[in-house]
């Protein structure tokens, strides 16, 4: 029987190095550098590239990818333990070659790209030379891809794409886009959508505008329009009609990686809450001496640890089954829990900091907004709750009779029938041990 909550000592040494490296070398970058996706920023490049080289020398670059792509090929459990450290810093994923959306885009290029596509798009992406964008949602439809309207029509050796995409993260800095479109209207949506690789300088690609979330200082999410945009037939990613399978490969891993990094944010909020509790003085003592403060801290720790164990268990299950479909309900549960845990812990931390907590001199307001974004990105919470419930109910069967199987009078009658002979014998012999039951 294997049941272990300890990390292998060799890997723990790597985690200890990552922890120190991120704290001392990477976290300060968050306060002096801008958009992580902007590869034209030479000041950022001069600071970031030496740190990236140290990570590569340590063998910790792009750990989600296999050796054939320059990474060590870590499973999701190891990635989870790494990401709960990297999630402390906006720049840490870039330093370690696992930043979103590039990591997910690299993963699907590795799985579905042909040699020419890998050479043109994947190689510079893995080297950190360019950024990428995943353009999926549309202005009128996000959670339900079957409603997408962006259309690709074959014209000789090219595909002509028309339509719009919405909230395409990193689009303004991307060298290429992975775009999900309807390529065949004669079949069901799940068989009629395809993925295309679109270079950023493709004629017909229009940036309608960049959209920023409230309070966002770096990065952007673009509103895109495709006006008779032509792409070569060889830019089809994977097979025609395979967009849903490609998307699930990308989104399954992306959702669990977001959760891993969220653990770091929750822990940051919790640590700041505890520090405030033992630091802030009142006439009756510190905030920590009040039971309502103690309740906030106790509730936060329990929720944080429950969430962490759920994430780690889900990561372990992914490694075990090597099939995101088998772990679909677990990933959905993680996605549902993620925004709530971050919101609740950040809100309590904000409240204990009083006026300082609601100011822009502390990160709590950004965390609260971030929790709402997490409740929408990669599918809204409501959709994942439906997925989870359906998966949990799929193999359940109705009660065989009029009453539920837990109906006590029925169970009592069944038990008496099962042990009737023994009970009759006990009555005949006046066995007090059985007569009293």
C-alpha positions in Angstrom: 0.0 0.0 0.0 1.5 3.3 -1.1 0.3 6.4 0.8 2.8 9.2 1.3 2.7 12.9 2.1 6.5 13.4 1.9 8.5 14.8 -1.0 11.5 12.9 -2.3 14.6 14.4 -0.6 16.4 15.0 -3.9 13.4 16.9 -5.3 12.9 18.8 -2.0 16.4 20.1 -2.4 15.4 21.5 -5.8 12.3 23.0 -4.3 14.4 24.7 -1.6 16.7 26.2 -4.3 13.6 27.4 -6.2 12.2 29.0 -3.0 15.3 30.9 -2.2 16.0 31.9 -5.9 12.4 33.2 -6.4 12.4 35.1 -3.1 15.8 36.7 -3.6 16.2 37.1 -7.3 12.8 37.0 -9.0 10.2 38.6 -6.7 11.9 42.0 -6.8 11.4 42.1 -10.6 7.7 42.4 -10.1 8.2 45.9 -8.7 10.5 47.2 -11.5 9.5 45.5 -14.7 6.4 45.7 -16.9 4.6 43.3 -19.2 6.1 39.8 -19.0 5.0 39.1 -22.6 6.7 42.1 -24.1 9.9 40.7 -25.7 10.9 44.1 -27.1 11.7 45.4 -23.6 15.5 45.4 -23.6 15.8 46.4 -20.0 13.7 43.4 -19.0 15.7 41.2 -21.3 19.0 42.3 -19.7 17.7 41.3 -16.2 15.6 38.2 -17.1 17.9 36.3 -19.5 20.7 35.7 -17.0 18.2 34.4 -14.5 16.7 32.2 -17.1 20.1 30.8 -17.9 20.7 30.0 -14.2 17.4 28.0 -14.3 18.5 26.2 -17.4 21.8 25.4 -15.9 20.0 23.9 -12.9 17.8 21.7 -15.2 14.6 23.4 -14.2 13.6 25.1 -17.5 10.2 24.3 -19.0 9.7 21.4 -16.6 6.3 20.6 -18.2 8.0 19.5 -21.4 10.0 16.4 -22.1 13.7 16.1 -22.8 13.1 16.2 -26.6 11.8 19.7 -26.2 14.4 20.9 -23.6 12.6 20.1 -20.4 12.9 17.4 -17.8 9.4 16.1 -18.4 8.1 16.5 -14.9 4.7 15.1 -14.0 1.9 17.2 -12.7 2.6 16.5 -9.0 6.2 17.8 -9.3 4.9 20.8 -11.3 2.3 21.4 -8.5 5.0 21.6 -5.9 7.1 23.9 -8.1 4.2 26.2 -9.1 3.1 26.8 -5.5 6.4 28.6 -5.2 6.4 30.2 -8.7 2.9 31.6 -8.1 4.3 34.1 -5.6 5.8 36.2 -8.4 4.4 37.6 -11.7 7.8 37.1 -13.4 8.7 33.6 -12.0 6.9 31.5 -14.6 8.7 33.5 -17.3 12.0 32.9 -15.6 11.3 29.2 -15.5 9.9 28.9 -19.0 6.3 27.9 -18.0 4.4 31.2 -18.4 0.8 31.2 -19.6 -0.5 31.2 -22.3 2.8 30.2 -23.8 3.2 27.0 -21.8 -0.2 25.7 -22.9 0.4 26.7 -26.5 3.8 25.0 -26.4 2.2 21.8 -25.1 -0.3 21.6 -27.9 2.3 22.4 -30.5 4.4 19.6 -29.1 1.5 17.2 -29.3 -0.1 18.3 -32.6 2.3 20.4 -34.5 4.2 19.0 -37.6 8.0 19.3 -37.9 7.8 22.5 -39.9 5.3 24.1 -37.4 7.5 23.2 -34.5 10.6 24.7 -36.1 8.8 27.9 -37.0 6.7 28.5 -33.9 7.6 26.1 -31.1 11.4 26.5 -31.2 11.5 30.3 -30.6 8.6 30.0 -28.1 10.5 27.5 -26.0 13.6 29.6 -26.2 11.7 32.6 -24.7 12.4 34.7 -27.8 8.7 35.3 -28.6 5.3 35.3 -27.0 2.1 33.7 -28.2 -1.7 34.1 -28.0 -4.6 31.6 -27.7 -7.6 33.1 -29.4 -10.7 31.0 -28.6 -13.6 32.9 -27.0 -15.8 35.3 -29.0 -17.8 38.4 -28.1 -21.1 36.6 -28.1 -19.9 33.2 -26.7 -17.2 32.1 -24.2 -18.2 29.1 -22.1 -20.0 27.3 -25.0 -17.7 26.9 -28.0 -20.6 25.3 -30.0 -21.9 28.9 -30.5 -18.7 30.2 -32.1 -19.2 31.8 -35.5 -15.6 32.6 -36.7 -15.5 30.7 -39.9 -12.7 29.2 -42.1 -13.4 28.4 -45.7 -11.0 26.4 -47.9 -9.9 28.2 -51.0 -7.3 26.2 -52.9 -4.1 26.0 -50.9 -5.4 28.6 -48.4 -8.0 29.0 -45.7 -10.0 32.3 -45.6 -11.0 33.2 -42.0 -13.7 35.7 -41.1 -15.0 36.5 -37.6 -14.1 38.0 -34.3 -12.3 36.8 -31.1 -12.6 38.4 -27.7 -10.3 38.7 -24.6 -7.3 37.2 -26.4 -4.6 37.4 -23.7 -1.2 38.7 -24.7 -2.4 39.4 -28.3 -0.7 42.8 -28.4 2.7 41.1 -27.8 2.2 37.8 -29.6 4.3 36.7 -32.6 1.6 34.2 -33.5 -1.9 33.1 -32.6 -3.6 29.8 -32.2 -7.1 30.4 -33.4 -10.1 28.1 -33.0 -12.6 28.4 -35.9 -15.6 26.7 -37.5 -14.2 24.9 -40.6 -17.2 22.7 -41.4 -20.9 23.7 -40.8 -22.3 20.4 -42.2 -21.3 18.4 -39.1 -21.8 18.7 -35.4 -19.7 21.5 -33.7 -17.4 19.0 -32.0 -16.4 17.6 -35.4 -16.6 20.8 -37.3 -14.0 23.1 -35.7 -10.3 23.4 -36.4 -7.2 25.1 -35.0 -5.0 27.4 -37.1 -1.6 29.0 -36.6 -1.7 32.6 -37.5 1.4 34.8 -37.6 0.8 38.3 -36.1 1.6 40.1 -39.4 -1.0 38.2 -41.4 -3.0 40.6 -43.6 -6.6 40.8 -42.5 -5.9 40.5 -38.8 -7.2 43.6 -37.1 -6.8 44.7 -33.5 -10.1 46.3 -32.7 -8.9 47.4 -29.2 -7.0 46.2 -26.2 -9.0 45.5 -23.1 -7.7 45.7 -19.5 -9.2 44.3 -16.4 -9.9 46.8 -13.6 -6.7 47.7 -11.8 -4.5 45.8 -14.3 -1.1 47.5 -14.8 0.5 45.0 -17.1 -0.7 42.9 -20.0 -3.8 43.1 -22.0 -6.6 41.1 -23.6 -7.5 42.0 -27.2 -10.6 42.2 -29.2 -9.6 40.8 -32.6 -11.3 40.8 -36.0 -10.4 38.6 -39.0 -11.5 40.2 -42.3 -10.9 37.7 -45.2 -7.6 36.8 -43.5 -5.8 34.1 -45.5 -3.5 31.5 -44.0 -1.7 28.7 -45.9 -3.2 25.2 -45.6 -0.1 24.0 -43.9 -1.0 26.3 -40.9 -3.7 23.9 -39.9 -2.8 22.6 -36.4 -3.5 18.9 -36.1 -6.3 17.4 -38.1 -9.2 19.3 -39.6 -12.1 19.1 -37.2 -9.9 18.2 -34.2 -10.1 21.6 -32.4 -12.1 20.3 -29.4 -9.6 17.5 -28.7 -6.7 20.0 -29.0 -8.4 22.5 -26.7 -9.1 19.9 -24.0 -5.4 18.9 -24.0 -4.5 22.5 -23.4 -7.2 23.5 -21.0 -7.0 20.5 -18.7 -3.3 21.2 -17.9 -3.9 24.9 -17.8 -6.6 24.7 -15.2 -4.6 22.7 -12.8 -1.5 24.9 -13.3 -3.6 28.0 -12.5 -4.7 26.2 -9.3 -1.1 25.4 -8.3 -0.1 29.0 -8.6 -3.2 30.1 -6.8 -2.0 28.2 -3.7 0.9 30.6 -3.6 -1.4 33.7 -3.6 -3.6 32.2 -0.9 -0.6 31.5 1.2 0.7 35.1 0.7 -2.6 36.5 1.8 -2.7 34.1 4.8 0.8 35.0 5.9 0.1 38.8 5.7 -3.1 38.2 7.7 -1.2 36.4 10.5 1.5 39.1 10.5 -1.1 41.8 10.8 -2.9 39.9 13.6 0.2 39.8 15.8 1.4 43.3 14.9 -1.6 45.5 15.1 -2.2 46.9 18.6 -5.5 47.9 20.2 -6.4 49.0 23.7 -7.1 45.4 24.7 -4.0 43.9 23.0 -3.1 42.8 19.5 -5.7 41.7 17.0 -4.5 38.1 17.5 -6.0 38.1 21.0 -9.6 38.5 19.7 -11.7 35.4 19.0 -13.1 36.8 15.8 -9.6 37.3 14.5 -8.7 33.8 15.6 -11.8 32.4 13.8 -10.7 34.2 10.5 -7.2 32.7 10.8 -8.5 29.2 11.6 -11.0 29.2 8.8 -8.4 30.5 6.3 -5.8 27.8 7.2 -8.3 25.0 7.0 -9.6 26.2 3.6 -6.1 26.7 2.3 -4.9 23.3 3.3 -8.0 21.6 2.0 -7.6 23.3 -1.4 -3.9 22.4 -1.5 -4.5 18.7 -0.8 -7.3 18.7 -3.5 -4.9 20.2 -6.0 -2.0 17.8 -5.2 -4.3 14.8 -5.3 -5.7 15.9 -8.7 -2.1 16.3 -10.0 -1.3 12.9 -8.7 -4.3 11.4 -10.5 -3.3 13.1 -13.7 0.1 11.5 -13.4 -1.4 8.1 -12.6 -3.9 8.0 -15.5 -2.1 10.1 -18.1 -5.6 11.0 -19.4 -7.3 14.3 -18.6 -10.7 12.8 -19.4 -10.4 10.3 -16.5 -9.7 13.2 -14.1 -12.3 15.5 -15.5 -14.4 15.7 -12.4 -11.4 16.4 -10.2 -10.1 19.2 -12.4 -13.6 20.7 -12.4 -13.7 20.5 -8.5 -10.3 22.3 -8.4 -11.6 25.0 -10.8 -14.7 25.5 -8.6 -12.8 25.7 -5.3 -10.0 28.0 -6.6 -11.7 31.4 -6.8 -13.7 30.9 -3.6 -10.6 30.0 -1.5 -8.6 32.9 -2.8 -11.5 35.3 -2.4 -12.3 34.3 1.2 -8.8 34.3 2.5 -7.9 37.6 0.7 -11.1 39.3 2.0 -10.3 38.3 5.6 -6.7 39.6 5.2 -8.0 42.8 3.7 -10.5 43.3 6.5 -7.8 42.9 9.2 -5.7 45.5 7.5 -8.4 48.1 7.7 -8.1 51.2 5.6 -4.6 50.1 4.5 -6.1 46.8 3.2 -8.4 48.6 0.7 -5.7 50.9 -0.5 -3.4 50.3 -3.5 -0.5 50.0 -1.1 -1.5 46.4 -0.3 -2.3 43.6 -2.9 -5.7 42.4 -1.4 -8.0 44.3 -3.8 -6.1 42.9 -6.8 -6.4 39.4 -5.2 -10.1 39.8 -4.9 -10.5 40.9 -8.5 -8.1 38.1 -9.5 -10.4 35.6 -7.7 -13.3 36.8 -9.9 -11.2 36.5 -13.0 -10.3 32.9 -12.0 -14.0 32.2 -11.7 -14.4 33.1 -15.3 -11.2 32.2 -17.1 -11.1 28.8 -18.7 -14.8 28.4 -18.1 -17.0 30.0 -15.5 -17.5 28.3 -12.1 -21.1 27.4 -12.9 -20.1 25.3 -15.9 -17.5 23.4 -13.9 -20.1 22.7 -11.2 -22.4 21.2 -13.8 -19.5 19.1 -15.1 -18.6 17.9 -11.6 -22.2 17.0 -10.8 -22.8 15.2 -14.0 -19.6 13.2 -13.6 -20.5 12.3 -10.0 -24.1 11.3 -10.9 -23.2 9.4 -14.2 -22.9 6.0 -12.6 -25.5 6.3 -9.9 -28.6 4.2 -10.1 -32.1 4.8 -8.9 -33.4 3.2 -5.7 -34.9 -0.2 -6.5 -38.1 0.2 -4.6 -40.6 2.7 -3.3 -38.3 4.0 -0.5 -34.6 5.1 -0.6 -32.0 2.5 0.2 -31.3 4.4 3.4 -34.9 4.1 4.6 -34.5 2.8 8.2 -37.7 0.8 8.5 -36.9 -1.0 5.3 -33.3 -1.7 6.3 -34.5 -2.9 9.7 -37.0 -5.3 8.2 -34.3 -6.6 5.8 -31.9 -7.1 8.7 -34.5 -9.1 10.7 -35.3 -11.2 7.7 -31.6 -11.9 7.1 -31.0 -13.0 10.7 -34.4 -14.4 11.4 -33.2 -17.9 12.3 -30.6 -16.6 14.7 -33.1 -14.1 16.2 -35.7 -16.9 16.7 -33.0 -19.1 18.3 -32.1 -16.2 20.7 -35.7 -15.8 21.7 -36.1 -19.5 22.4 -33.0 -19.4 24.5 -33.6 -16.0 26.1 -30.3 -14.7 24.9 -30.3 -11.2 26.4 -27.5 -9.9 24.1 -29.6 -10.4 21.0 -33.0 -9.8 22.6 -32.0 -6.2 23.4 -31.0 -5.3 19.9 
